[in-house]
Amino acid sequence: MTVYLTPGQPLDWAQSGQRWLLRRTDSRSLYRQFNRLEGIDVRDAAHLNVHQWMDPSSPRYNAALASALFHYSARTSKDERFEACIATSAMKAATWRYAHESQIVLDGTFGVCDKKILLFIVMGIDENRKGLPLAFFLFSAPGGNRHTAAGYNTEVLTQLLTGWRNSLGTRDGVSFTACVAITDTDLMERGALVTVFPDIWLLICKFHLRQSWRNHRNKCIKGDTGAHQDIRSRLHLLEDMLVHSVVHESAIKAIADEREALQELQKVDTLAHQVADQGLQHLKYLHNYWTSNEALWKSWSDHGRHAAADLLRCPFEGVLPTTNHLESFNGLLKRKHLRRWQRAGRRLRLDILIQLLVFKVLPAIYEQRTMENDERLRWESRIHDAGGARLLNARSVDAMAVRATSIGYLIADDTRDRAAADILQNNQISVPELDANRRLTFTCFSSLALSVETSPVTYIVGLELDGTIDCTCADFLNRGGACKHLRAAILKADQLRTSGTLIPTISVPKSLEDAQALRSSRTRTLAPLRDAPVMLRDPIEQAANAIEDVLQETEGAYQLDSDIGHANPADVVGLTDAESEVETIPVDETDSMSESGCSSYFGFEPESEVEMEGEEKKVNTRVASQKTTPALPGDAEASINTQRVARALHELDEISPRLQYLTTLLASVRHIDNRTADIDIKRAASALSYVSSLAEQLGKLVTHPDHDETSTLTQETPEPLYRYKRAVRVPDDADEVAAVAEHWSGTPPPTAGPSRATGYGYAGLMPPSPEKASKRKKSYGVH
């Protein structure tokens, strides 16, 4: 007998003239059915689902998920955290392959689910120069925490890192260890790493370091006059020299020289007195906070990268300078991998997030990397079989392969042309000298030089009669082409020729191809393009070189997305010569300096290009021959302790005048209003407890001013990390109550009701606090 859904309804629904309306309740039912197929009952709370998956005694125990979580801890009180740490078998194998005795990156993010959950990721670098996640640490912010990004400390990171290290076991009797780690300026991340890996060499991300410096520089120097622009630019160049310094005494001397120049400027120019004083404040911050202590200086300077290169047994370029790989992955995880599973853009539930990470996201990432590697090997095999063995061997050249030098050629560039005209007008370029090699040599002064400086920064510009051009500035060395100094030299030669000086006409190449042909004719060997990739054997070195080429530490190269404690940098603006520097000048500075056309306060046009200090040029040319101090055990801990003290004292310098003012206010108090006495006394007692604790710690510093290895603060060894921490199921009778109490000593008998989904009741389980969607805010921190 044929049965129809409705009278006249044909068996072939495609031939039906009726249509169905899908209601909101129907779509919700479909979502529930889909999640149920994935093993997720959305009628239960997310933390209860996760707990049942991890409870071996539960009918819903998920062995595959439990094997992927090397640590799980339920939240049973407000003082505890929900913790779930992921490291699949593929991730553990990759950890031994790419991170053992190598370099790791550690950073955190938040906003990955609808609860106040923080996600910290440990990342390594694979053979394809791409970051590969090695471990995920998910844990909740403590109860009462208002800002999720601040809901962690050194202790919880130490505990989870210890559990991750222990879960990796040993290979050939050797435990896993990381030689070098790079983080942002966060003290808690650095403190946890040095506790778990005592001999690790810690580096600070150059981008986050320069961001802190820029924020303090902009905080001190507020104004748009020519004087403000010049002082900001000079300090910006000094910061770059400090980052690239390899000798501590040179860094100290550079700050002292700049301080002397600004102090001299205060004497000779009363109008610039206030601006120079603001610059001196920033110099004090750079010296006292970051540079005065050698241990902290090593962690962010090129000296530290040289020491890390010695530990990793790789060239200097093989050490990652930034956390760019992990920052990019954080954004990719949220905007691609997780967003595709979100419903109408709403954040995922915690249980759905964990299951997606274990069974969808992480396997997809590793499968894609495997497929890409297999495809690369397949093509290499085909090339080898076709007689291309020599080409393949050329790709595996030694890591010390030297890049091709920059090539000079002249193309249209309005910004550099205007800057060159300003150099010529301000008489900042000398008359050329003709040497025996038929080369015109010009000396060009930096437009940021002050009139009070006895040794201003200069650049050497060369024009050869066959059209070959070169300059010693960073713009030419990093980019090639024609910098503003080369353009100024060409204008100077034309000016002298017009005035009657016998200078031959020089035909400069007008394109990169012409410059290549010229070099080929000179050397009889076609020089490779600078931008041609140099295939390096070491994956970390390849990744570091990729960052140096593409990033160059410009703000816009970072697309930060909810990283812990740091904000999303400003968007990229029109690129100028400033890109040759490690960090671009902020938007307001760049626009006013390169586009305004106004005269500088000191008589020169402000730079449209950020020049490199002369000291930095010396550093770049001599680093290969210098031997840095080897990394010593304890240097990382010493740098962290120094950073803690420096940060505390910097904050005290800011608030000490206010504390003195409060002392004056309270000194004149004679009595307290009886109507508010109880409340006032409680508030005063609370403040007194904080001030007393601070006074106690300051007393330790005052009574022990000298460095003492035995008096350094040490952290307690974290308690053993258990892979699974279970809340108690509701017992059925008194005997079972006693048995449970004996097995879980110290845990009170549970009283929770039965779970709707499984009939199992779990006492004491508390969910993480819910988190509302929040908009990213710009960071103005100076730490």
C-alpha positions as MATLAB code, in Angstrom:
seq = 'MTVYLTPGQPLDWAQSGQRWLLRRTDSRSLYRQFNRLEGIDVRDAAHLNVHQWMDPSSPRYNAALASALFHYSARTSKDERFEACIATSAMKAATWRYAHESQIVLDGTFGVCDKKILLFIVMGIDENRKGLPLAFFLFSAPGGNRHTAAGYNTEVLTQLLTGWRNSLGTRDGVSFTACVAITDTDLMERGALVTVFPDIWLLICKFHLRQSWRNHRNKCIKGDTGAHQDIRSRLHLLEDMLVHSVVHESAIKAIADEREALQELQKVDTLAHQVADQGLQHLKYLHNYWTSNEALWKSWSDHGRHAAADLLRCPFEGVLPTTNHLESFNGLLKRKHLRRWQRAGRRLRLDILIQLLVFKVLPAIYEQRTMENDERLRWESRIHDAGGARLLNARSVDAMAVRATSIGYLIADDTRDRAAADILQNNQISVPELDANRRLTFTCFSSLALSVETSPVTYIVGLELDGTIDCTCADFLNRGGACKHLRAAILKADQLRTSGTLIPTISVPKSLEDAQALRSSRTRTLAPLRDAPVMLRDPIEQAANAIEDVLQETEGAYQLDSDIGHANPADVVGLTDAESEVETIPVDETDSMSESGCSSYFGFEPESEVEMEGEEKKVNTRVASQKTTPALPGDAEASINTQRVARALHELDEISPRLQYLTTLLASVRHIDNRTADIDIKRAASALSYVSSLAEQLGKLVTHPDHDETSTLTQETPEPLYRYKRAVRVPDDADEVAAVAEHWSGTPPPTAGPSRATGYGYAGLMPPSPEKASKRKKSYGVH';
ca = [
       0.000    0.000    0.000;
       1.361    3.441   -0.906;
       1.486    5.964    1.898;
       1.619    9.693    1.198;
       2.633   12.396    3.641;
      -0.343   14.482    2.526;
      -3.207   13.700    0.208;
      -1.983   13.841   -3.373;
       1.704   13.990   -2.397;
       3.773   12.103   -5.065;
       6.555    9.737   -4.130;
       9.032   11.843   -6.108;
       9.273   14.983   -4.017;
      10.971   16.799   -6.871;
       7.657   16.602   -8.719;
       5.678   17.960   -5.785;
       4.016   21.323   -6.057;
       4.305   21.877   -2.313;
       7.139   23.532   -0.463;
       8.316   23.343    3.155;
       9.111   26.270    5.458;
      12.137   25.797    7.714;
      11.496   27.482   11.060;
      14.033   28.659   13.631;
      13.097   25.800   15.925;
      13.779   23.353   13.106;
      17.284   24.720   12.497;
      18.012   24.484   16.194;
      16.930   20.873   16.129;
      19.221   20.219   13.155;
      22.172   21.737   15.000;
      21.428   19.575   18.029;
      21.216   16.461   15.892;
      24.479   17.316   14.149;
      26.271   17.888   17.452;
      24.809   14.665   18.840;
      26.305   12.793   15.893;
      29.670   14.299   16.909;
      29.167   13.093   20.475;
      28.163   16.473   21.929;
      24.897   16.846   23.816;
      24.282   20.589   23.844;
      21.501   20.150   26.412;
      24.221   19.579   29.002;
      26.616   22.255   30.173;
      29.885   22.358   28.215;
      32.120   21.634   31.206;
      29.989   18.587   32.122;
      30.365   17.173   28.622;
      34.140   17.586   28.757;
      34.288   15.965   32.167;
      32.276   12.936   31.069;
      34.522   12.492   28.032;
      37.526   12.433   30.346;
      36.008   10.278   33.113;
      36.925    6.593   32.520;
      33.928    5.531   34.619;
      31.452    7.474   32.499;
      29.478    5.761   29.710;
      30.425    8.713   27.499;
      34.161    8.313   28.077;
      36.058    9.275   24.899;
      39.350    7.397   24.790;
      40.595    9.162   21.643;
      40.040   12.597   23.130;
      41.476   11.569   26.496;
      44.676   10.381   24.799;
      45.060   13.759   23.085;
      44.747   15.695   26.364;
      47.897   15.200   28.408;
      46.354   17.165   31.274;
      42.809   17.843   32.395;
      41.557   19.400   35.609;
      37.946   20.241   36.410;
      37.050   23.402   38.272;
      35.567   22.432   41.620;
      35.822   25.765   43.458;
      36.130   29.439   42.713;
      39.836   29.316   43.544;
      40.544   26.643   40.917;
      40.797   26.758   37.149;
      39.392   24.660   34.373;
      42.443   23.234   32.566;
      42.685   21.188   29.382;
      45.998   20.806   27.564;
      46.237   19.277   24.105;
      49.166   17.479   22.483;
      48.219   14.790   19.990;
      50.602   12.029   18.981;
      51.445   13.940   15.793;
      52.188   17.066   17.819;
      54.473   15.143   20.168;
      56.382   13.636   17.263;
      56.765   17.096   15.710;
      57.980   18.453   19.045;
      60.870   16.009   19.129;
      61.647   16.622   15.473;
      61.532   20.402   15.347;
      61.846   21.725   18.920;
      64.145   19.392   20.851;
      67.386   21.280   21.560;
      66.100   23.960   19.212;
      63.931   27.078   19.386;
      60.313   27.469   20.479;
      57.868   30.373   20.505;
      55.382   30.912   23.348;
      52.463   33.315   23.386;
      48.830   33.462   24.465;
      45.515   34.673   23.180;
      41.892   34.752   24.291;
      38.415   35.098   22.827;
      38.382   31.553   21.420;
      35.095   30.477   23.054;
      32.127   31.821   25.005;
      33.858   31.420   28.374;
      36.775   33.250   29.962;
      39.332   30.828   28.568;
      42.940   31.646   27.773;
      44.827   29.742   25.093;
      48.617   29.548   25.206;
      50.391   27.926   22.272;
      53.890   26.487   21.983;
      55.134   26.603   18.404;
      58.095   25.268   16.459;
      59.328   25.842   12.888;
      59.137   23.072   10.298;
      61.344   22.424    7.262;
      59.070   24.571    5.071;
      59.713   27.703    7.154;
      56.206   27.584    8.634;
      55.147   27.638   12.243;
      53.770   24.371   13.580;
      51.709   24.252   16.813;
      53.205   21.799   19.284;
      50.951   22.188   22.339;
      47.735   23.996   23.317;
      47.212   25.105   26.930;
      43.550   25.943   27.627;
      42.687   27.235   31.091;
      40.098   29.511   32.632;
      40.658   32.879   34.213;
      40.241   32.888   38.010;
      36.892   33.703   39.540;
      36.185   37.426   39.771;
      38.703   38.259   37.053;
      37.358   41.152   34.981;
      39.892   41.069   32.134;
      40.504   37.648   30.628;
      43.906   38.597   29.185;
      45.206   39.209   32.720;
      43.862   35.952   34.130;
      47.114   34.013   34.349;
      50.361   33.974   36.306;
      53.758   32.341   36.342;
      52.584   29.452   38.504;
      49.888   28.160   36.155;
      52.147   28.474   33.104;
      54.943   26.681   34.964;
      52.604   23.857   35.918;
      51.296   23.375   32.382;
      54.724   23.621   30.758;
      56.023   21.052   33.226;
      53.160   18.728   32.369;
      53.841   19.150   28.654;
      57.544   18.385   29.097;
      56.780   15.322   31.206;
      54.173   14.051   28.721;
      56.856   13.962   26.022;
      58.796   11.342   27.967;
      62.349   10.525   26.924;
      64.128    9.375   23.789;
      67.345    7.395   24.062;
      67.335    8.240   27.752;
      67.224   11.995   27.070;
      64.397   14.249   28.245;
      62.983   16.934   25.998;
      64.580   20.344   26.337;
      64.398   23.611   24.480;
      67.603   25.607   24.025;
      66.128   28.958   22.983;
      62.690   30.515   23.417;
      61.305   33.822   22.206;
      58.351   35.601   23.814;
      56.997   39.109   24.085;
      57.970   41.279   27.065;
      55.632   39.397   29.421;
      57.414   38.471   32.642;
      55.135   35.562   33.532;
      55.802   33.696   30.292;
      59.545   34.232   30.633;
      59.526   33.243   34.300;
      57.684   29.997   33.582;
      60.057   29.035   30.766;
      63.192   29.552   32.827;
      61.677   27.541   35.696;
      60.824   24.548   33.493;
      63.981   24.762   31.346;
      66.676   26.207   33.671;
      69.367   26.379   30.965;
      67.177   27.982   28.303;
      68.253   31.185   26.534;
      65.369   33.665   26.483;
      64.890   36.302   23.799;
      62.415   39.183   23.685;
      60.485   39.790   20.471;
      61.888   42.880   18.757;
      58.467   43.999   17.586;
      56.954   44.066   21.075;
      60.101   45.672   22.459;
      59.996   48.478   19.894;
      56.259   48.887   20.488;
      56.917   49.542   24.183;
      59.673   51.995   23.342;
      57.521   53.796   20.795;
      54.655   54.127   23.275;
      56.946   55.695   25.870;
      58.570   57.964   23.271;
      55.185   59.241   22.118;
      54.090   59.643   25.731;
      57.084   61.823   26.553;
      57.325   63.859   23.350;
      53.962   65.339   22.413;
      53.914   67.943   19.686;
      54.056   68.417   15.918;
      56.653   71.157   15.590;
      59.873   70.646   13.700;
      61.745   70.327   16.990;
      59.463   67.546   18.182;
      59.808   65.694   14.893;
      63.585   65.918   14.890;
      63.958   64.739   18.492;
      61.550   61.859   17.910;
      63.456   60.795   14.811;
      66.823   60.959   16.571;
      65.544   58.848   19.460;
      64.029   56.422   16.989;
      67.414   55.960   15.345;
      69.061   55.521   18.722;
      66.578   52.768   19.568;
      67.471   50.972   16.357;
      71.165   51.175   17.179;
      70.467   49.728   20.638;
      68.562   46.779   19.176;
      71.456   46.013   16.825;
      74.194   46.500   19.428;
      76.521   43.594   20.202;
      78.716   45.261   22.844;
      77.081   46.446   26.047;
      79.516   49.317   26.517;
      78.675   50.602   23.031;
      74.979   50.686   23.873;
      75.647   52.590   27.097;
      77.909   55.028   25.242;
      75.312   55.642   22.525;
      72.764   56.713   25.132;
      75.368   58.874   26.885;
      76.317   60.589   23.613;
      72.686   61.335   22.794;
      72.131   62.651   26.317;
      75.142   64.925   25.945;
      73.872   66.253   22.602;
      70.426   67.051   24.020;
      71.905   68.695   27.094;
      74.109   70.847   24.860;
      71.053   71.734   22.786;
      69.314   72.965   25.935;
      72.178   75.386   26.511;
      72.406   76.889   23.031;
      68.707   76.973   22.076;
      66.224   78.126   24.687;
      63.252   77.495   22.374;
      64.135   73.799   22.147;
      64.761   73.455   25.884;
      61.420   71.790   26.671;
      61.581   69.364   23.749;
      65.127   68.357   24.639;
      64.040   67.808   28.246;
      61.310   65.447   27.020;
      63.897   63.582   24.985;
      66.073   63.247   28.083;
      63.158   61.637   29.905;
      62.948   58.966   27.227;
      66.716   58.433   27.396;
      66.388   57.886   31.135;
      63.741   55.230   30.460;
      65.901   53.467   27.871;
      68.948   53.491   30.130;
      67.479   52.720   33.549;
      64.819   50.269   32.451;
      66.307   48.362   29.519;
      70.025   48.954   29.016;
      71.875   49.541   32.264;
      71.793   45.886   33.296;
      73.760   43.658   30.944;
      71.680   40.529   31.580;
      68.461   42.225   30.450;
      70.237   43.915   27.524;
      71.369   40.531   26.231;
      67.788   39.275   25.959;
      66.704   41.874   23.375;
      69.893   42.993   21.594;
      71.689   41.371   18.678;
      74.213   40.136   21.235;
      71.539   37.808   22.564;
      70.747   36.530   19.079;
      74.446   35.801   18.516;
      74.541   33.850   21.788;
      71.406   31.957   20.730;
      73.030   31.167   17.373;
      75.969   29.611   19.216;
      73.592   27.428   21.248;
      71.623   26.358   18.179;
      74.805   25.896   16.121;
      73.375   27.987   13.299;
      74.185   31.365   11.722;
      72.978   34.580   13.311;
      70.197   34.862   10.725;
      68.855   31.490   11.860;
      67.560   32.896   15.178;
      63.982   34.140   15.055;
      63.835   37.880   15.842;
      60.066   38.082   16.464;
      57.048   35.997   17.431;
      55.510   36.656   14.022;
      54.831   32.987   13.258;
      52.715   32.509   16.353;
      50.977   35.884   16.076;
      49.943   35.015   12.528;
      48.745   31.567   13.577;
      46.581   33.059   16.339;
      44.773   35.163   13.777;
      44.490   32.258   11.342;
      43.067   30.004   14.045;
      40.295   32.465   14.914;
      39.497   33.883   11.502;
      39.674   30.648    9.509;
      39.766   27.374   11.422;
      37.258   28.276   14.153;
      35.071   30.761   12.332;
      33.927   28.164    9.803;
      32.299   26.234   12.662;
      30.669   29.222   14.330;
      26.940   29.753   14.108;
      26.044   33.263   12.959;
      29.465   34.465   14.153;
      28.835   33.523   17.783;
      31.695   32.095   19.779;
      31.897   28.344   20.194;
      31.001   26.410   23.302;
      33.955   25.130   25.301;
      33.193   21.449   24.644;
      32.752   22.067   20.917;
      36.019   24.025   20.836;
      38.019   21.211   22.447;
      36.544   18.554   20.184;
      37.127   20.660   17.072;
      40.748   21.282   18.014;
      41.443   17.596   18.664;
      39.513   16.004   15.803;
      39.231   18.697   13.116;
      41.616   21.651   13.291;
      44.906   20.125   14.409;
      44.636   16.990   12.238;
      43.810   19.187    9.233;
      46.883   21.367    9.840;
      49.200   18.380   10.127;
      47.641   16.582    7.162;
      48.085   19.668    5.022;
      51.740   19.952    6.009;
      52.263   16.263    5.236;
      50.630   16.605    1.818;
      52.670   19.691    0.996;
      55.874   17.936    2.001;
      54.974   14.835   -0.028;
      54.208   16.999   -3.054;
      57.523   18.806   -2.685;
      59.394   15.505   -2.487;
      57.504   14.203   -5.514;
      58.510   17.187   -7.606;
      62.106   16.976   -6.444;
      62.138   13.303   -7.416;
      60.824   14.128  -10.885;
      63.379   16.920  -11.309;
      66.155   14.592  -10.157;
      65.093   11.886  -12.590;
      65.064   14.452  -15.410;
      68.704   15.328  -14.792;
      68.181   18.210  -12.382;
      70.311   16.828   -9.552;
      72.687   19.772   -9.809;
      69.827   22.247   -9.383;
      68.525   20.396   -6.351;
      71.968   20.356   -4.775;
      72.248   24.093   -5.370;
      69.135   24.558   -3.237;
      70.901   22.892   -0.325;
      73.864   25.225   -0.243;
      75.557   25.801    3.040;
      73.681   28.081    5.424;
      76.527   30.572    5.303;
      75.706   31.457    1.700;
      76.065   35.183    1.225;
      73.286   37.130   -0.356;
      73.878   39.160   -3.458;
      74.783   42.763   -2.794;
      72.306   45.517   -3.551;
      72.043   46.770   -7.111;
      71.667   50.459   -7.944;
      69.240   51.743  -10.580;
      67.149   54.884  -10.921;
      63.358   54.764  -11.187;
      60.695   57.390  -10.534;
      60.008   57.992   -6.848;
      58.443   61.326   -5.875;
      59.089   60.922   -2.138;
      62.798   60.207   -2.508;
      63.147   62.871   -5.195;
      61.703   65.514   -2.855;
      63.993   64.388   -0.039;
      67.011   64.526   -2.406;
      66.098   68.069   -3.443;
      65.940   69.076    0.237;
      69.392   67.600    0.853;
      70.818   69.584   -2.030;
      69.048   72.799   -1.010;
      70.273   72.501    2.598;
      73.843   71.943    1.355;
      74.099   68.597    3.119;
      76.101   66.855    0.388;
      79.741   67.568   -0.423;
      81.579   68.225   -3.685;
      82.675   64.854   -5.101;
      86.188   63.507   -5.257;
      87.438   61.500   -8.266;
      89.642   58.594   -7.237;
      91.990   56.395   -9.280;
      89.188   53.923  -10.030;
      87.235   56.614  -11.942;
      84.695   56.838   -9.148;
      82.994   60.007   -7.860;
      82.684   59.843   -4.055;
      80.273   62.144   -2.179;
      79.853   62.633    1.575;
      76.228   63.170    2.609;
      75.234   64.323    6.089;
      72.164   63.000    7.870;
      69.387   65.568    7.822;
      68.718   64.691   11.473;
      72.128   65.957   12.572;
      72.084   68.726   15.174;
      74.210   71.810   14.881;
      75.763   71.046   18.280;
      76.997   67.598   17.252;
      80.715   67.242   16.714;
      80.464   63.926   14.836;
      77.194   63.818   12.878;
      76.131   60.727   10.967;
      77.402   60.666    7.378;
      76.940   58.375    4.379;
      79.326   57.665    1.522;
      77.775   57.832   -1.940;
      79.566   56.524   -5.023;
      78.931   57.200   -8.734;
      81.132   55.328  -11.197;
      81.582   56.530  -14.743;
      80.061   53.356  -16.204;
      76.808   53.993  -14.309;
      77.357   51.802  -11.257;
      76.025   53.520   -8.109;
      76.063   52.641   -4.410;
      75.504   54.141   -0.967;
      76.266   53.084    2.606;
      72.789   53.922    3.956;
      70.408   51.195    5.108;
      67.824   52.008    2.445;
      70.212   51.105   -0.379;
      71.748   48.130    1.424;
      68.344   46.620    2.182;
      66.471   47.551   -0.990;
      68.802   48.545   -3.780;
      67.502   50.975   -6.371;
      68.366   54.604   -5.665;
      68.016   56.059   -2.178;
      67.573   59.779   -1.577;
      71.328   60.191   -1.035;
      72.110   58.724   -4.464;
      69.493   60.963   -6.045;
      70.985   63.953   -4.230;
      74.446   62.998   -5.557;
      73.108   62.859   -9.129;
      71.506   66.286   -8.643;
      74.752   67.633   -7.196;
      76.729   66.350  -10.174;
      74.249   67.962  -12.582;
      74.441   71.230  -10.637;
      78.245   71.289  -10.767;
      78.229   70.407  -14.458;
      75.812   73.275  -15.166;
      78.025   75.716  -13.259;
      81.016   74.825  -15.466;
      82.783   72.148  -13.444;
      84.215   69.424  -15.666;
      82.252   66.376  -14.565;
      81.483   63.692  -17.144;
      77.893   62.733  -17.768;
      77.002   59.484  -16.026;
      74.273   57.286  -17.451;
      72.610   55.461  -14.540;
      70.612   52.272  -15.260;
      66.872   52.961  -15.433;
      65.666   49.490  -14.442;
      66.724   46.429  -12.510;
      67.332   44.546  -15.748;
      69.695   47.265  -17.006;
      71.554   47.184  -13.673;
      71.856   43.399  -13.892;
      73.222   43.660  -17.430;
      75.732   46.283  -16.302;
      76.934   44.108  -13.450;
      77.120   41.120  -15.794;
      79.302   43.051  -18.188;
      81.608   44.030  -15.313;
      81.943   40.593  -13.748;
      81.140   38.359  -16.725;
      78.841   36.514  -14.368;
      75.182   37.224  -14.018;
      74.663   38.172  -10.416;
      71.538   36.768   -8.789;
      68.778   39.119   -7.802;
      68.771   40.104   -4.182;
      65.197   38.973   -3.871;
      65.965   35.498   -5.237;
      65.317   33.027   -2.425;
      68.328   31.423   -0.819;
      67.414   27.873    0.045;
      68.786   27.134    3.472;
      69.120   23.793    5.160;
      68.056   24.794    8.624;
      64.282   25.488    8.912;
      64.664   28.055   11.698;
      67.217   29.968    9.636;
      64.877   29.911    6.641;
      62.023   31.251    8.743;
      64.174   33.959   10.293;
      65.363   35.139    6.889;
      61.788   35.176    5.623;
      60.806   37.431    8.514;
      63.743   39.778    7.952;
      62.867   40.085    4.259;
      59.128   40.578    4.585;
      58.581   41.962    8.063;
      61.457   44.404    8.565;
      59.694   45.090   11.851;
      57.081   47.421   10.341;
      53.963   47.822   12.417;
      51.550   46.807    9.671;
      53.259   43.481    9.037;
      51.748   42.269   12.284;
      48.073   41.421   12.211;
      47.815   40.796   15.928;
      44.508   39.402   17.054;
      43.820   39.360   20.764;
      47.311   38.439   21.875;
      47.850   38.475   25.587;
      48.659   41.893   26.979;
      49.267   43.624   23.642;
      47.128   45.511   21.212;
      46.657   45.472   17.491;
      49.185   47.855   15.878;
      48.155   50.669   13.612;
      47.332   49.921   10.011;
      50.007   50.278    7.368;
      50.303   53.683    5.748;
      52.033   54.692    2.554;
      55.497   53.165    2.519;
      58.521   55.420    2.398;
      62.224   55.049    2.981;
      61.366   54.458    6.616;
      60.792   50.833    5.741;
      64.544   50.380    5.626;
      64.531   50.745    9.388;
      63.564   48.013   11.759;
      60.478   49.914   12.892;
      58.537   52.494   10.932;
      57.786   55.871   12.418;
      54.175   56.053   13.648;
      51.545   57.320   11.245;
      51.381   60.829   12.639;
      55.163   61.169   12.466;
      55.575   59.737    8.997;
      52.890   61.905    7.464;
      54.148   65.104    9.031;
      57.772   64.384    8.246;
      57.622   63.247    4.660;
      54.558   64.991    3.302;
      54.224   68.314    5.076;
      57.060   70.128    3.349;
      57.565   72.412    6.359;
      61.073   73.361    7.440;
      62.623   71.670   10.416;
      63.075   73.581   13.609;
      66.828   73.102   13.391;
      67.099   74.411    9.848;
      66.902   71.123    7.932;
      63.980   69.371    6.321;
      62.851   66.397    8.456;
      63.789   63.001    7.048;
      61.283   61.214    4.873;
      63.572   58.238    5.319;
      64.687   56.810    8.619;
      68.458   56.650    8.470;
      70.654   54.270   10.341;
      73.148   55.513   12.877;
      76.813   55.295   11.995;
      77.422   52.995   14.934;
      74.860   50.564   13.569;
      76.638   50.448   10.215;
      79.820   49.500   12.021;
      77.933   46.799   13.902;
      76.518   45.319   10.703;
      79.936   45.143    9.088;
      81.802   43.678   12.014;
      79.397   41.240   13.636;
      80.788   38.356   11.637;
      84.225   38.834   13.138;
      83.177   39.550   16.703;
      82.887   36.814   19.291;
      80.034   37.357   21.689;
      80.060   36.194   25.268;
      78.732   32.631   25.372;
      75.350   32.034   26.923;
      75.749   31.040   30.554;
      73.313   29.139   32.780;
      71.424   31.636   34.912;
      71.611   34.499   32.419;
      67.915   34.066   31.562;
      66.871   34.111   35.211;
      69.090   37.120   35.874;
      67.495   39.033   32.985;
      63.995   38.222   34.278;
      64.860   39.364   37.805;
      66.361   42.539   36.386;
      63.258   43.175   34.293;
      61.036   42.695   37.352;
      63.029   45.190   39.400;
      63.232   47.665   36.520;
      59.494   47.514   35.909;
      58.674   47.946   39.591;
      61.037   50.886   40.028;
      59.776   52.514   36.828;
      56.214   52.349   38.137;
      57.339   53.662   41.529;
      59.020   56.613   39.827;
      55.651   57.404   38.268;
      53.553   57.099   41.427;
      56.013   58.282   44.091;
      54.957   61.950   43.764;
      51.334   60.917   44.229;
      52.227   58.860   47.296;
      53.988   61.877   48.755;
      50.895   63.972   48.045;
      48.695   61.406   49.799;
      51.051   61.493   52.796;
      50.626   65.254   52.983;
      46.856   64.931   52.798;
      46.611   62.383   55.585;
      49.090   64.228   57.799;
      46.542   67.018   58.263;
      43.662   64.671   59.203;
      42.565   65.167   62.816;
      39.508   62.909   63.074;
      37.282   60.607   61.006;
      33.587   61.209   60.455;
      31.683   58.766   62.649;
      29.076   58.244   59.941;
      31.626   56.671   57.577;
      34.223   55.526   60.105;
      33.686   51.798   59.612;
      33.919   51.988   55.844;
      36.915   54.332   55.936;
      38.780   52.114   58.387;
      38.231   49.040   56.201;
      39.457   50.873   53.108;
      42.466   52.221   54.987;
      43.297   48.755   56.336;
      43.106   47.274   52.830;
      45.424   49.959   51.453;
      47.775   49.517   54.421;
      48.139   45.794   53.706;
      49.245   46.532   50.138;
      51.595   49.323   51.153;
      53.093   47.205   53.936;
      53.800   44.335   51.535;
      55.394   46.751   49.098;
      57.480   48.316   51.868;
      58.692   44.861   52.883;
      59.872   44.040   49.359;
      61.505   47.442   48.927;
      63.269   46.893   52.231;
      64.888   43.772   50.796;
      66.235   45.777   47.876;
      67.527   48.557   50.112;
      69.222   46.243   52.609;
      70.770   44.084   49.859;
      71.809   46.544   47.166;
      74.698   44.410   45.862;
      74.110   41.545   43.510;
      74.198   38.253   45.352;
      73.725   34.975   43.528;
      72.421   33.298   46.677;
      69.823   35.981   47.389;
      68.011   35.867   44.047;
      64.341   35.069   44.338;
      63.484   31.517   43.436;
      60.154   29.959   42.672;
      58.809   26.941   44.441;
      58.847   23.694   42.524;
      55.361   23.170   41.119;
      53.285   20.328   42.434;
      53.150   17.159   40.320;
      50.810   17.605   37.387;
      48.143   14.951   37.093;
      46.879   14.146   33.633;
      43.320   13.679   34.825;
      41.613   15.264   37.791;
      38.112   13.945   38.364;
      35.216   15.389   40.281;
      33.244   12.865   42.291;
      30.177   11.141   40.815;
      27.139   11.173   43.099;
      27.228    7.867   45.051;
      24.138    5.748   45.421;
      24.526    4.507   48.991;
      26.434    5.096   52.204;
      29.058    2.438   51.468;
      29.876    4.040   48.167;
      30.081    7.433   49.897;
      32.702    6.043   52.253;
      34.633    4.404   49.423;
      34.695    7.601   47.397;
      35.751    9.666   50.391;
      38.633    7.283   51.057;
      39.771    7.317   47.407;
      39.526   11.088   47.002;
      40.859   12.177   50.359;
      40.177   15.783   51.207;
      37.161   16.013   48.875;
      33.806   16.470   50.643;
      30.951   14.120   49.678;
      29.090   15.493   46.643;
      25.460   16.530   46.736;
      24.713   17.462   43.118;
      21.638   16.156   41.326;
      21.708   13.789   38.362;
      22.819   14.908   34.913;
      19.973   15.232   32.420;
      21.903   13.617   29.569;
      23.443   10.549   31.217;
      21.902   10.163   34.635;
      25.329   10.633   36.204;
      25.694   13.440   38.729;
      28.968   15.294   39.291;
      29.400   17.296   42.453;
      31.466   20.416   42.758;
      31.909   20.965   39.032;
      31.861   24.663   38.199;
      31.900   26.161   34.703;
      34.362   28.878   33.695;
      32.945   32.378   33.867;
      31.110   33.502   30.718;
      32.788   36.077   28.539;
      31.074   38.723   26.472;
      32.387   39.763   23.084;
      34.776   42.676   23.466;
      36.439   45.005   21.002;
      40.193   45.111   20.707;
      41.815   48.176   22.282;
      45.070   49.809   21.311;
      47.972   49.210   23.674;
      49.842   52.124   25.210;
      51.994   50.066   27.572;
      55.680   50.883   27.970;
      56.681   47.483   29.396;
];
